[in-house]
Amino acid sequence: MFEFDQYLGFLAFLTILTIGFWLMIFLLTFVIPYWLFGATIENIKLKLQEKRNQK
């Protein structure tokens, strides 16, 4: 059915596919929301600081 090198290639493909899947899940559920939330908070702080400096 499979020769040994085909078996290793298939295992490598499954490994890369699984790593990519979990990396995508991690990025979509943790990294991107964390980045957006931090950027929003920083923009709000900068706008408040500008308002204080103008008075």
N, C-alpha and C positions, 0 to 999 in steps of 0.2 A: 504494500500500500504506500507507505512513506519511506523514503530513504532517510538516513540519519541527518544529512545536511538540510533536507526539506523540513524535517521535524524541528531542527534548530531555528530555521528561518521562520517557521510558523510561530514558535514560541517567542522569538524576538518581535514579530509583528504584534502578537497579542500583548506583550509587555509594553511596547510603545503605545499601542492603542489604549490600554488601561491607564498608563501614566498620563496620557493626554486627556482622557476623560476626567480623571480626578483633579488634574490641574485646572481644567475648565470649570469644574464644580467649585473648587476652592476660590478661583478668581471671581466668579460670579456671585458667590455668597458671602465672601469676606473682604477681599482686597478692594474691589471696585466700590462697594458701599462705604467702606472705611475711608477711601480716598475722596469720594464725593462729599461725605459728611464733614470731613476735615476741611476741605476747600470751602464749603459753605460757611462753616463756623469762622474760618479765617477772613472771608469776605465781609461777614457781618461785623467782626471786630474792627476791620479796617474802616468800614463806613461809619461806625460809631466814633472811632478816633478822629476821623475827618470832621465830623459834626462838632466834636468837642473843641477841635483846633480852630474852627471858624468862628466860634462865639467869642 
